[in-house]
Amino acid sequence: MRTQDSATTATTIAVAATGSLRAGSAAAPEGRAAADPRTRGTLLAGLGVLSFSLTFPSTVWGLESFGPWSLVAVRSTLAALIAGAFLLAGRVPLPERRHWAGFAVVACGVVIGFPLLTTLALQTSTTSHAAVVVGLLPLTTATLAAVRTGRRPSRTFWIAAVSGAVVVLGFTLQQSGGAFSTGDLYLFGALLVCAAGYTEGGRLAALMPGWQVIGWALVLCLPLMVAASAVTLSIEPVHLTAHGVIGLVWVAAGSTFFGLYVWYRGMAAIGIPKASQLQLAQPLLTLFWSVFLLGETLPLAAPVAAVAVLVCIAVTQRAKS
């Protein structure tokens, strides 16, 4: 899981101002135009969250046809080929050398680490349970972003963010009987690496278009993922089904490329802390997809958690960062 075209083209319009009325009428449109990037950024980040909410159900479908290691390797390879095609078509020049360390963090976090750890977790955890644990991602991302960028969101922001995380954590413990499983440990590890990737990707997305951020991160992983695909496909059995193919295509093209594209673009427009809080809605969306697509039983506590989390989202979006 975007980007940025924070390289906004600055167009200079020369208008002959023949009076104060004309000048006043020009001020309003400019004010509205200035507000557009934040509104657009929120919509893009929200679209990214919607894309990500389908990742766990799609991964479960993909596991019908592939093993966990081969699924991650093949999805990353396909996503990298898509990204590479876009970069070639756009004749995008190679990034400056000073940015490659950041791309490596993005690649390790969101291209390899998060998909692998969550796929391993989903072998034993339900998608609804995994979705709630990953609901802690916004707080993790906001914390790492504060450390990485040196910015300090307001107290109100942190109270709302921590409250949302507490709701998610309490929901998780209640559903798992008060104990964490091996799958939960995979998920907690996924939180850390993904938050690091989001934070570094959001920083890069302020310097270049978001699709280029995830594009170069994917291309950076391509040689490794091609080799991993060859090895894992020869070891893990493959039984192609319609669900398996659809799941693979979505996690590759939908979650890994498109979702991260719009996500980084949204983060560049509204900031990492506020964008990350939109992900508090992701567990609720995934719960819906878990029921609708996988037939899982929706926990009774979900509606209560949904209301509490949505309130936290509203507060964090209004809080001054």
C-alpha positions as protocol buffer text, in pm:
chain_id: "A"
residue {
  index: 1
  type: MET
  ca { x: 0 y: 0 z: 0 }
}
residue {
  index: 2
  type: ARG
  ca { x: 96 y: 619 z: -300 }
}
residue {
  index: 3
  type: THR
  ca { x: 161 y: 929 z: -407 }
}
residue {
  index: 4
  type: GLN
  ca { x: 212 y: 1234 z: -482 }
}
residue {
  index: 5
  type: ASP
  ca { x: 251 y: 1414 z: -766 }
}
residue {
  index: 6
  type: SER
  ca { x: 345 y: 1665 z: -506 }
}
residue {
  index: 7
  type: ALA
  ca { x: 525 y: 1795 z: -799 }
}
residue {
  index: 8
  type: THR
  ca { x: 222 y: 2017 z: -874 }
}
residue {
  index: 9
  type: THR
  ca { x: 252 y: 2222 z: -1188 }
}
residue {
  index: 10
  type: ALA
  ca { x: 251 y: 2586 z: -1092 }
}
residue {
  index: 11
  type: THR
  ca { x: 64 y: 2775 z: -1363 }
}
residue {
  index: 12
  type: THR
  ca { x: 90 y: 3152 z: -1366 }
}
residue {
  index: 13
  type: ILE
  ca { x: -221 y: 3329 z: -1492 }
}
residue {
  index: 14
  type: ALA
  ca { x: -175 y: 3689 z: -1588 }
}
residue {
  index: 15
  type: VAL
  ca { x: -502 y: 3871 z: -1534 }
}
residue {
  index: 16
  type: ALA
  ca { x: -550 y: 4243 z: -1572 }
}
residue {
  index: 17
  type: ALA
  ca { x: -692 y: 4358 z: -1243 }
}
residue {
  index: 18
  type: THR
  ca { x: -897 y: 4663 z: -1321 }
}
residue {
  index: 19
  type: GLY
  ca { x: -1070 y: 4689 z: -988 }
}
residue {
  index: 20
  type: SER
  ca { x: -1105 y: 4554 z: -639 }
}
residue {
  index: 21
  type: LEU
  ca { x: -1425 y: 4368 z: -728 }
}
residue {
  index: 22
  type: ARG
  ca { x: -1242 y: 4165 z: -988 }
}
residue {
  index: 23
  type: ALA
  ca { x: -959 y: 4092 z: -747 }
}
residue {
  index: 24
  type: GLY
  ca { x: -1205 y: 3981 z: -482 }
}
residue {
  index: 25
  type: SER
  ca { x: -1384 y: 3747 z: -718 }
}
residue {
  index: 26
  type: ALA
  ca { x: -1055 y: 3580 z: -806 }
}
residue {
  index: 27
  type: ALA
  ca { x: -969 y: 3510 z: -444 }
}
residue {
  index: 28
  type: ALA
  ca { x: -1247 y: 3261 z: -379 }
}
residue {
  index: 29
  type: PRO
  ca { x: -1162 y: 3019 z: -659 }
}
residue {
  index: 30
  type: GLU
  ca { x: -798 y: 3026 z: -551 }
}
residue {
  index: 31
  type: GLY
  ca { x: -901 y: 2938 z: -196 }
}
residue {
  index: 32
  type: ARG
  ca { x: -1111 y: 2650 z: -320 }
}
residue {
  index: 33
  type: ALA
  ca { x: -826 y: 2529 z: -540 }
}
residue {
  index: 34
  type: ALA
  ca { x: -594 y: 2532 z: -242 }
}
residue {
  index: 35
  type: ALA
  ca { x: -829 y: 2304 z: -50 }
}
residue {
  index: 36
  type: ASP
  ca { x: -860 y: 2056 z: -337 }
}
residue {
  index: 37
  type: PRO
  ca { x: -528 y: 1871 z: -285 }
}
residue {
  index: 38
  type: ARG
  ca { x: -618 y: 1775 z: 74 }
}
residue {
  index: 39
  type: THR
  ca { x: -965 y: 1660 z: -26 }
}
residue {
  index: 40
  type: ARG
  ca { x: -823 y: 1466 z: -317 }
}
residue {
  index: 41
  type: GLY
  ca { x: -551 y: 1323 z: -94 }
}
residue {
  index: 42
  type: THR
  ca { x: -808 y: 1199 z: 157 }
}
residue {
  index: 43
  type: LEU
  ca { x: -1007 y: 1033 z: -121 }
}
residue {
  index: 44
  type: LEU
  ca { x: -695 y: 867 z: -264 }
}
residue {
  index: 45
  type: ALA
  ca { x: -580 y: 740 z: 75 }
}
residue {
  index: 46
  type: GLY
  ca { x: -933 y: 611 z: 138 }
}
residue {
  index: 47
  type: LEU
  ca { x: -928 y: 429 z: -195 }
}
residue {
  index: 48
  type: GLY
  ca { x: -600 y: 272 z: -91 }
}
residue {
  index: 49
  type: VAL
  ca { x: -759 y: 152 z: 234 }
}
residue {
  index: 50
  type: LEU
  ca { x: -1047 y: 1 z: 35 }
}
residue {
  index: 51
  type: SER
  ca { x: -797 y: -182 z: -186 }
}
residue {
  index: 52
  type: PHE
  ca { x: -602 y: -308 z: 115 }
}
residue {
  index: 53
  type: SER
  ca { x: -919 y: -430 z: 286 }
}
residue {
  index: 54
  type: LEU
  ca { x: -949 y: -697 z: 15 }
}
residue {
  index: 55
  type: THR
  ca { x: -592 y: -819 z: 62 }
}
residue {
  index: 56
  type: PHE
  ca { x: -654 y: -1078 z: 335 }
}
residue {
  index: 57
  type: PRO
  ca { x: -959 y: -1240 z: 170 }
}
residue {
  index: 58
  type: SER
  ca { x: -770 y: -1244 z: -161 }
}
residue {
  index: 59
  type: THR
  ca { x: -469 y: -1400 z: 10 }
}
residue {
  index: 60
  type: VAL
  ca { x: -690 y: -1676 z: 151 }
}
residue {
  index: 61
  type: TRP
  ca { x: -822 y: -1738 z: -200 }
}
residue {
  index: 62
  type: GLY
  ca { x: -465 y: -1741 z: -334 }
}
residue {
  index: 63
  type: LEU
  ca { x: -364 y: -2001 z: -77 }
}
residue {
  index: 64
  type: GLU
  ca { x: -615 y: -2238 z: -239 }
}
residue {
  index: 65
  type: SER
  ca { x: -377 y: -2263 z: -536 }
}
residue {
  index: 66
  type: PHE
  ca { x: -33 y: -2174 z: -401 }
}
residue {
  index: 67
  type: GLY
  ca { x: 181 y: -2229 z: -95 }
}
residue {
  index: 68
  type: PRO
  ca { x: 251 y: -1926 z: 127 }
}
residue {
  index: 69
  type: TRP
  ca { x: 606 y: -1869 z: 4 }
}
residue {
  index: 70
  type: SER
  ca { x: 529 y: -1912 z: -365 }
}
residue {
  index: 71
  type: LEU
  ca { x: 219 y: -1691 z: -339 }
}
residue {
  index: 72
  type: VAL
  ca { x: 425 y: -1402 z: -200 }
}
residue {
  index: 73
  type: ALA
  ca { x: 705 y: -1452 z: -453 }
}
residue {
  index: 74
  type: VAL
  ca { x: 472 y: -1473 z: -754 }
}
residue {
  index: 75
  type: ARG
  ca { x: 254 y: -1179 z: -643 }
}
residue {
  index: 76
  type: SER
  ca { x: 559 y: -957 z: -600 }
}
residue {
  index: 77
  type: THR
  ca { x: 700 y: -1067 z: -935 }
}
residue {
  index: 78
  type: LEU
  ca { x: 375 y: -987 z: -1117 }
}
residue {
  index: 79
  type: ALA
  ca { x: 340 y: -654 z: -941 }
}
residue {
  index: 80
  type: ALA
  ca { x: 700 y: -565 z: -1028 }
}
residue {
  index: 81
  type: LEU
  ca { x: 641 y: -648 z: -1396 }
}
residue {
  index: 82
  type: ILE
  ca { x: 334 y: -422 z: -1398 }
}
residue {
  index: 83
  type: ALA
  ca { x: 526 y: -142 z: -1229 }
}
residue {
  index: 84
  type: GLY
  ca { x: 822 y: -185 z: -1464 }
}
residue {
  index: 85
  type: ALA
  ca { x: 593 y: -160 z: -1768 }
}
residue {
  index: 86
  type: PHE
  ca { x: 448 y: 168 z: -1637 }
}
residue {
  index: 87
  type: LEU
  ca { x: 793 y: 308 z: -1565 }
}
residue {
  index: 88
  type: LEU
  ca { x: 916 y: 215 z: -1913 }
}
residue {
  index: 89
  type: ALA
  ca { x: 606 y: 354 z: -2082 }
}
residue {
  index: 90
  type: GLY
  ca { x: 648 y: 680 z: -1895 }
}
residue {
  index: 91
  type: ARG
  ca { x: 1022 y: 689 z: -1968 }
}
residue {
  index: 92
  type: VAL
  ca { x: 1081 y: 762 z: -1602 }
}
residue {
  index: 93
  type: PRO
  ca { x: 1450 y: 825 z: -1527 }
}
residue {
  index: 94
  type: LEU
  ca { x: 1628 y: 635 z: -1252 }
}
residue {
  index: 95
  type: PRO
  ca { x: 1593 y: 797 z: -908 }
}
residue {
  index: 96
  type: GLU
  ca { x: 1890 y: 970 z: -753 }
}
residue {
  index: 97
  type: ARG
  ca { x: 2127 y: 738 z: -570 }
}
residue {
  index: 98
  type: ARG
  ca { x: 2050 y: 906 z: -236 }
}
residue {
  index: 99
  type: HIS
  ca { x: 1692 y: 777 z: -253 }
}
residue {
  index: 100
  type: TRP
  ca { x: 1772 y: 407 z: -303 }
}
residue {
  index: 101
  type: ALA
  ca { x: 1809 y: 337 z: 69 }
}
residue {
  index: 102
  type: GLY
  ca { x: 1454 y: 464 z: 116 }
}
residue {
  index: 103
  type: PHE
  ca { x: 1330 y: 243 z: -167 }
}
residue {
  index: 104
  type: ALA
  ca { x: 1496 y: -53 z: 3 }
}
residue {
  index: 105
  type: VAL
  ca { x: 1303 y: 19 z: 323 }
}
residue {
  index: 106
  type: VAL
  ca { x: 977 y: 38 z: 126 }
}
residue {
  index: 107
  type: ALA
  ca { x: 1060 y: -287 z: -55 }
}
residue {
  index: 108
  type: CYS
  ca { x: 1148 y: -475 z: 264 }
}
residue {
  index: 109
  type: GLY
  ca { x: 842 y: -342 z: 443 }
}
residue {
  index: 110
  type: VAL
  ca { x: 548 y: -346 z: 202 }
}
residue {
  index: 111
  type: VAL
  ca { x: 668 y: -561 z: -90 }
}
residue {
  index: 112
  type: ILE
  ca { x: 828 y: -851 z: 99 }
}
residue {
  index: 113
  type: GLY
  ca { x: 790 y: -832 z: 477 }
}
residue {
  index: 114
  type: PHE
  ca { x: 422 y: -750 z: 522 }
}
residue {
  index: 115
  type: PRO
  ca { x: 291 y: -986 z: 250 }
}
residue {
  index: 116
  type: LEU
  ca { x: 506 y: -1275 z: 373 }
}
residue {
  index: 117
  type: LEU
  ca { x: 430 y: -1238 z: 744 }
}
residue {
  index: 118
  type: THR
  ca { x: 56 y: -1190 z: 694 }
}
residue {
  index: 119
  type: THR
  ca { x: 37 y: -1482 z: 450 }
}
residue {
  index: 120
  type: LEU
  ca { x: 206 y: -1707 z: 705 }
}
residue {
  index: 121
  type: ALA
  ca { x: -34 y: -1580 z: 972 }
}
residue {
  index: 122
  type: LEU
  ca { x: -338 y: -1651 z: 756 }
}
residue {
  index: 123
  type: GLN
  ca { x: -252 y: -2019 z: 750 }
}
residue {
  index: 124
  type: THR
  ca { x: -375 y: -2042 z: 1109 }
}
residue {
  index: 125
  type: SER
  ca { x: -569 y: -1716 z: 1168 }
}
residue {
  index: 126
  type: THR
  ca { x: -902 y: -1616 z: 1020 }
}
residue {
  index: 127
  type: THR
  ca { x: -908 y: -1306 z: 801 }
}
residue {
  index: 128
  type: SER
  ca { x: -1135 y: -1129 z: 1048 }
}
residue {
  index: 129
  type: HIS
  ca { x: -893 y: -1192 z: 1336 }
}
residue {
  index: 130
  type: ALA
  ca { x: -592 y: -1084 z: 1128 }
}
residue {
  index: 131
  type: ALA
  ca { x: -774 y: -773 z: 1012 }
}
residue {
  index: 132
  type: VAL
  ca { x: -836 y: -658 z: 1368 }
}
residue {
  index: 133
  type: VAL
  ca { x: -475 y: -713 z: 1474 }
}
residue {
  index: 134
  type: VAL
  ca { x: -353 y: -516 z: 1174 }
}
residue {
  index: 135
  type: GLY
  ca { x: -586 y: -240 z: 1290 }
}
residue {
  index: 136
  type: LEU
  ca { x: -294 y: -136 z: 1511 }
}
residue {
  index: 137
  type: LEU
  ca { x: -106 y: -28 z: 1197 }
}
residue {
  index: 138
  type: PRO
  ca { x: -221 y: 339 z: 1205 }
}
residue {
  index: 139
  type: LEU
  ca { x: -78 y: 396 z: 1552 }
}
residue {
  index: 140
  type: THR
  ca { x: 243 y: 214 z: 1462 }
}
residue {
  index: 141
  type: THR
  ca { x: 280 y: 419 z: 1144 }
}
residue {
  index: 142
  type: ALA
  ca { x: 208 y: 749 z: 1319 }
}
residue {
  index: 143
  type: THR
  ca { x: 467 y: 668 z: 1587 }
}
residue {
  index: 144
  type: LEU
  ca { x: 740 y: 578 z: 1339 }
}
residue {
  index: 145
  type: ALA
  ca { x: 652 y: 881 z: 1126 }
}
residue {
  index: 146
  type: ALA
  ca { x: 690 y: 1111 z: 1426 }
}
residue {
  index: 147
  type: VAL
  ca { x: 1033 y: 964 z: 1499 }
}
residue {
  index: 148
  type: ARG
  ca { x: 1142 y: 967 z: 1133 }
}
residue {
  index: 149
  type: THR
  ca { x: 1019 y: 1315 z: 1038 }
}
residue {
  index: 150
  type: GLY
  ca { x: 1057 y: 1492 z: 1371 }
}
residue {
  index: 151
  type: ARG
  ca { x: 695 y: 1614 z: 1359 }
}
residue {
  index: 152
  type: ARG
  ca { x: 480 y: 1595 z: 1667 }
}
residue {
  index: 153
  type: PRO
  ca { x: 102 y: 1560 z: 1617 }
}
residue {
  index: 154
  type: SER
  ca { x: -121 y: 1730 z: 1873 }
}
residue {
  index: 155
  type: ARG
  ca { x: -225 y: 1574 z: 2204 }
}
residue {
  index: 156
  type: THR
  ca { x: -581 y: 1534 z: 2075 }
}
residue {
  index: 157
  type: PHE
  ca { x: -450 y: 1343 z: 1776 }
}
residue {
  index: 158
  type: TRP
  ca { x: -254 y: 1103 z: 1996 }
}
residue {
  index: 159
  type: ILE
  ca { x: -541 y: 1049 z: 2241 }
}
residue {
  index: 160
  type: ALA
  ca { x: -773 y: 957 z: 1954 }
}
residue {
  index: 161
  type: ALA
  ca { x: -510 y: 739 z: 1785 }
}
residue {
  index: 162
  type: VAL
  ca { x: -426 y: 549 z: 2103 }
}
residue {
  index: 163
  type: SER
  ca { x: -798 y: 510 z: 2181 }
}
residue {
  index: 164
  type: GLY
  ca { x: -855 y: 355 z: 1840 }
}
residue {
  index: 165
  type: ALA
  ca { x: -563 y: 119 z: 1892 }
}
residue {
  index: 166
  type: VAL
  ca { x: -691 y: 19 z: 2237 }
}
residue {
  index: 167
  type: VAL
  ca { x: -1033 y: -60 z: 2089 }
}
residue {
  index: 168
  type: VAL
  ca { x: -871 y: -274 z: 1820 }
}
residue {
  index: 169
  type: LEU
  ca { x: -643 y: -451 z: 2068 }
}
residue {
  index: 170
  type: GLY
  ca { x: -928 y: -518 z: 2312 }
}
residue {
  index: 171
  type: PHE
  ca { x: -1140 y: -655 z: 2030 }
}
residue {
  index: 172
  type: THR
  ca { x: -856 y: -886 z: 1928 }
}
residue {
  index: 173
  type: LEU
  ca { x: -797 y: -1020 z: 2277 }
}
residue {
  index: 174
  type: GLN
  ca { x: -1167 y: -1071 z: 2334 }
}
residue {
  index: 175
  type: GLN
  ca { x: -1195 y: -1274 z: 2014 }
}
residue {
  index: 176
  type: SER
  ca { x: -883 y: -1482 z: 2080 }
}
residue {
  index: 177
  type: GLY
  ca { x: -967 y: -1567 z: 2441 }
}
residue {
  index: 178
  type: GLY
  ca { x: -714 y: -1329 z: 2595 }
}
residue {
  index: 179
  type: ALA
  ca { x: -400 y: -1492 z: 2452 }
}
residue {
  index: 180
  type: PHE
  ca { x: -185 y: -1425 z: 2147 }
}
residue {
  index: 181
  type: SER
  ca { x: -117 y: -1706 z: 1901 }
}
residue {
  index: 182
  type: THR
  ca { x: 178 y: -1773 z: 1670 }
}
residue {
  index: 183
  type: GLY
  ca { x: -24 y: -1611 z: 1395 }
}
residue {
  index: 184
  type: ASP
  ca { x: -54 y: -1297 z: 1609 }
}
residue {
  index: 185
  type: LEU
  ca { x: 325 y: -1282 z: 1642 }
}
residue {
  index: 186
  type: TYR
  ca { x: 357 y: -1291 z: 1264 }
}
residue {
  index: 187
  type: LEU
  ca { x: 99 y: -1013 z: 1245 }
}
residue {
  index: 188
  type: PHE
  ca { x: 275 y: -795 z: 1502 }
}
residue {
  index: 189
  type: GLY
  ca { x: 597 y: -835 z: 1306 }
}
residue {
  index: 190
  type: ALA
  ca { x: 407 y: -738 z: 992 }
}
residue {
  index: 191
  type: LEU
  ca { x: 287 y: -422 z: 1165 }
}
residue {
  index: 192
  type: LEU
  ca { x: 641 y: -304 z: 1234 }
}
residue {
  index: 193
  type: VAL
  ca { x: 784 y: -367 z: 888 }
}
residue {
  index: 194
  type: CYS
  ca { x: 478 y: -227 z: 712 }
}
residue {
  index: 195
  type: ALA
  ca { x: 476 y: 90 z: 924 }
}
residue {
  index: 196
  type: ALA
  ca { x: 843 y: 145 z: 836 }
}
residue {
  index: 197
  type: GLY
  ca { x: 764 y: 98 z: 467 }
}
residue {
  index: 198
  type: TYR
  ca { x: 466 y: 334 z: 484 }
}
residue {
  index: 199
  type: THR
  ca { x: 667 y: 600 z: 665 }
}
residue {
  index: 200
  type: GLU
  ca { x: 960 y: 592 z: 425 }
}
residue {
  index: 201
  type: GLY
  ca { x: 730 y: 565 z: 125 }
}
residue {
  index: 202
  type: GLY
  ca { x: 530 y: 865 z: 244 }
}
residue {
  index: 203
  type: ARG
  ca { x: 851 y: 1067 z: 271 }
}
residue {
  index: 204
  type: LEU
  ca { x: 958 y: 970 z: -80 }
}
residue {
  index: 205
  type: ALA
  ca { x: 609 y: 1038 z: -210 }
}
residue {
  index: 206
  type: ALA
  ca { x: 656 y: 1404 z: -120 }
}
residue {
  index: 207
  type: LEU
  ca { x: 953 y: 1413 z: -359 }
}
residue {
  index: 208
  type: MET
  ca { x: 818 y: 1220 z: -657 }
}
residue {
  index: 209
  type: PRO
  ca { x: 489 y: 1073 z: -783 }
}
residue {
  index: 210
  type: GLY
  ca { x: 367 y: 794 z: -553 }
}
residue {
  index: 211
  type: TRP
  ca { x: 332 y: 538 z: -829 }
}
residue {
  index: 212
  type: GLN
  ca { x: 702 y: 583 z: -894 }
}
residue {
  index: 213
  type: VAL
  ca { x: 779 y: 518 z: -527 }
}
residue {
  index: 214
  type: ILE
  ca { x: 608 y: 181 z: -523 }
}
residue {
  index: 215
  type: GLY
  ca { x: 717 y: 117 z: -882 }
}
residue {
  index: 216
  type: TRP
  ca { x: 1088 y: 149 z: -809 }
}
residue {
  index: 217
  type: ALA
  ca { x: 1053 y: -43 z: -482 }
}
residue {
  index: 218
  type: LEU
  ca { x: 893 y: -331 z: -673 }
}
residue {
  index: 219
  type: VAL
  ca { x: 1150 y: -321 z: -952 }
}
residue {
  index: 220
  type: LEU
  ca { x: 1425 y: -327 z: -690 }
}
residue {
  index: 221
  type: CYS
  ca { x: 1283 y: -659 z: -565 }
}
residue {
  index: 222
  type: LEU
  ca { x: 1228 y: -812 z: -910 }
}
residue {
  index: 223
  type: PRO
  ca { x: 1552 y: -1015 z: -945 }
}
residue {
  index: 224
  type: LEU
  ca { x: 1509 y: -1161 z: -596 }
}
residue {
  index: 225
  type: MET
  ca { x: 1139 y: -1236 z: -648 }
}
residue {
  index: 226
  type: VAL
  ca { x: 1197 y: -1405 z: -985 }
}
residue {
  index: 227
  type: ALA
  ca { x: 1455 y: -1634 z: -826 }
}
residue {
  index: 228
  type: ALA
  ca { x: 1226 y: -1695 z: -526 }
}
residue {
  index: 229
  type: SER
  ca { x: 935 y: -1778 z: -758 }
}
residue {
  index: 230
  type: ALA
  ca { x: 1141 y: -2038 z: -944 }
}
residue {
  index: 231
  type: VAL
  ca { x: 1254 y: -2204 z: -621 }
}
residue {
  index: 232
  type: THR
  ca { x: 923 y: -2196 z: -431 }
}
residue {
  index: 233
  type: LEU
  ca { x: 711 y: -2308 z: -726 }
}
residue {
  index: 234
  type: SER
  ca { x: 934 y: -2613 z: -761 }
}
residue {
  index: 235
  type: ILE
  ca { x: 891 y: -2697 z: -391 }
}
residue {
  index: 236
  type: GLU
  ca { x: 532 y: -2605 z: -305 }
}
residue {
  index: 237
  type: PRO
  ca { x: 253 y: -2778 z: -498 }
}
residue {
  index: 238
  type: VAL
  ca { x: 31 y: -2567 z: -724 }
}
residue {
  index: 239
  type: HIS
  ca { x: -339 y: -2648 z: -774 }
}
residue {
  index: 240
  type: LEU
  ca { x: -495 y: -2377 z: -988 }
}
residue {
  index: 241
  type: THR
  ca { x: -854 y: -2281 z: -906 }
}
residue {
  index: 242
  type: ALA
  ca { x: -1066 y: -1981 z: -1007 }
}
residue {
  index: 243
  type: HIS
  ca { x: -1045 y: -1840 z: -654 }
}
residue {
  index: 244
  type: GLY
  ca { x: -671 y: -1898 z: -643 }
}
residue {
  index: 245
  type: VAL
  ca { x: -606 y: -1713 z: -968 }
}
residue {
  index: 246
  type: ILE
  ca { x: -838 y: -1424 z: -878 }
}
residue {
  index: 247
  type: GLY
  ca { x: -676 y: -1394 z: -538 }
}
residue {
  index: 248
  type: LEU
  ca { x: -327 y: -1389 z: -689 }
}
residue {
  index: 249
  type: VAL
  ca { x: -421 y: -1127 z: -950 }
}
residue {
  index: 250
  type: TRP
  ca { x: -579 y: -900 z: -690 }
}
residue {
  index: 251
  type: VAL
  ca { x: -295 y: -911 z: -437 }
}
residue {
  index: 252
  type: ALA
  ca { x: -49 y: -843 z: -720 }
}
residue {
  index: 253
  type: ALA
  ca { x: -226 y: -578 z: -927 }
}
residue {
  index: 254
  type: GLY
  ca { x: -485 y: -446 z: -682 }
}
residue {
  index: 255
  type: SER
  ca { x: -323 y: -445 z: -339 }
}
residue {
  index: 256
  type: THR
  ca { x: 47 y: -434 z: -417 }
}
residue {
  index: 257
  type: PHE
  ca { x: 52 y: -193 z: -713 }
}
residue {
  index: 258
  type: PHE
  ca { x: -271 y: 6 z: -740 }
}
residue {
  index: 259
  type: GLY
  ca { x: -344 y: 18 z: -367 }
}
residue {
  index: 260
  type: LEU
  ca { x: 6 y: 137 z: -279 }
}
residue {
  index: 261
  type: TYR
  ca { x: -2 y: 385 z: -568 }
}
residue {
  index: 262
  type: VAL
  ca { x: -310 y: 572 z: -445 }
}
residue {
  index: 263
  type: TRP
  ca { x: -205 y: 529 z: -81 }
}
residue {
  index: 264
  type: TYR
  ca { x: 132 y: 699 z: -119 }
}
residue {
  index: 265
  type: ARG
  ca { x: -25 y: 971 z: -330 }
}
residue {
  index: 266
  type: GLY
  ca { x: -281 y: 1036 z: -57 }
}
residue {
  index: 267
  type: MET
  ca { x: -13 y: 1039 z: 214 }
}
residue {
  index: 268
  type: ALA
  ca { x: 184 y: 1300 z: 23 }
}
residue {
  index: 269
  type: ALA
  ca { x: -121 y: 1527 z: 15 }
}
residue {
  index: 270
  type: ILE
  ca { x: -253 y: 1498 z: 372 }
}
residue {
  index: 271
  type: GLY
  ca { x: 50 y: 1378 z: 569 }
}
residue {
  index: 272
  type: ILE
  ca { x: 153 y: 1040 z: 707 }
}
residue {
  index: 273
  type: PRO
  ca { x: -16 y: 1065 z: 1052 }
}
residue {
  index: 274
  type: LYS
  ca { x: -361 y: 1160 z: 921 }
}
residue {
  index: 275
  type: ALA
  ca { x: -348 y: 919 z: 629 }
}
residue {
  index: 276
  type: SER
  ca { x: -248 y: 636 z: 862 }
}
residue {
  index: 277
  type: GLN
  ca { x: -553 y: 694 z: 1080 }
}
residue {
  index: 278
  type: LEU
  ca { x: -782 y: 625 z: 784 }
}
residue {
  index: 279
  type: GLN
  ca { x: -660 y: 268 z: 810 }
}
residue {
  index: 280
  type: LEU
  ca { x: -855 y: 230 z: 1132 }
}
residue {
  index: 281
  type: ALA
  ca { x: -1147 y: 162 z: 898 }
}
residue {
  index: 282
  type: GLN
  ca { x: -961 y: -118 z: 720 }
}
residue {
  index: 283
  type: PRO
  ca { x: -1036 y: -394 z: 975 }
}
residue {
  index: 284
  type: LEU
  ca { x: -1406 y: -315 z: 954 }
}
residue {
  index: 285
  type: LEU
  ca { x: -1404 y: -332 z: 576 }
}
residue {
  index: 286
  type: THR
  ca { x: -1210 y: -659 z: 586 }
}
residue {
  index: 287
  type: LEU
  ca { x: -1461 y: -801 z: 832 }
}
residue {
  index: 288
  type: PHE
  ca { x: -1732 y: -729 z: 577 }
}
residue {
  index: 289
  type: TRP
  ca { x: -1535 y: -896 z: 295 }
}
residue {
  index: 290
  type: SER
  ca { x: -1460 y: -1192 z: 522 }
}
residue {
  index: 291
  type: VAL
  ca { x: -1830 y: -1254 z: 565 }
}
residue {
  index: 292
  type: PHE
  ca { x: -1931 y: -1169 z: 209 }
}
residue {
  index: 293
  type: LEU
  ca { x: -1651 y: -1349 z: 22 }
}
residue {
  index: 294
  type: LEU
  ca { x: -1533 y: -1620 z: 263 }
}
residue {
  index: 295
  type: GLY
  ca { x: -1847 y: -1692 z: 464 }
}
residue {
  index: 296
  type: GLU
  ca { x: -1675 y: -1633 z: 799 }
}
residue {
  index: 297
  type: THR
  ca { x: -1890 y: -1563 z: 1105 }
}
residue {
  index: 298
  type: LEU
  ca { x: -1890 y: -1194 z: 1199 }
}
residue {
  index: 299
  type: PRO
  ca { x: -1797 y: -1144 z: 1567 }
}
residue {
  index: 300
  type: LEU
  ca { x: -2081 y: -993 z: 1770 }
}
residue {
  index: 301
  type: ALA
  ca { x: -1850 y: -724 z: 1908 }
}
residue {
  index: 302
  type: ALA
  ca { x: -1773 y: -594 z: 1558 }
}
residue {
  index: 303
  type: PRO
  ca { x: -2051 y: -330 z: 1540 }
}
residue {
  index: 304
  type: VAL
  ca { x: -1943 y: -180 z: 1873 }
}
residue {
  index: 305
  type: ALA
  ca { x: -1580 y: -173 z: 1765 }
}
residue {
  index: 306
  type: ALA
  ca { x: -1685 y: -23 z: 1432 }
}
residue {
  index: 307
  type: VAL
  ca { x: -1859 y: 274 z: 1592 }
}
residue {
  index: 308
  type: ALA
  ca { x: -1572 y: 339 z: 1835 }
}
residue {
  index: 309
  type: VAL
  ca { x: -1309 y: 319 z: 1560 }
}
residue {
  index: 310
  type: LEU
  ca { x: -1501 y: 549 z: 1326 }
}
residue {
  index: 311
  type: VAL
  ca { x: -1529 y: 807 z: 1604 }
}
residue {
  index: 312
  type: CYS
  ca { x: -1152 y: 791 z: 1649 }
}
residue {
  index: 313
  type: ILE
  ca { x: -1103 y: 841 z: 1276 }
}
residue {
  index: 314
  type: ALA
  ca { x: -1323 y: 1152 z: 1283 }
}
residue {
  index: 315
  type: VAL
  ca { x: -1126 y: 1299 z: 1575 }
}
residue {
  index: 316
  type: THR
  ca { x: -785 y: 1232 z: 1424 }
}
residue {
  index: 317
  type: GLN
  ca { x: -890 y: 1388 z: 1093 }
}
residue {
  index: 318
  type: ARG
  ca { x: -996 y: 1707 z: 1273 }
}
residue {
  index: 319
  type: ALA
  ca { x: -698 y: 1721 z: 1507 }
}
residue {
  index: 320
  type: LYS
  ca { x: -418 y: 1955 z: 1409 }
}
residue {
  index: 321
  type: SER
  ca { x: -105 y: 1755 z: 1325 }
}
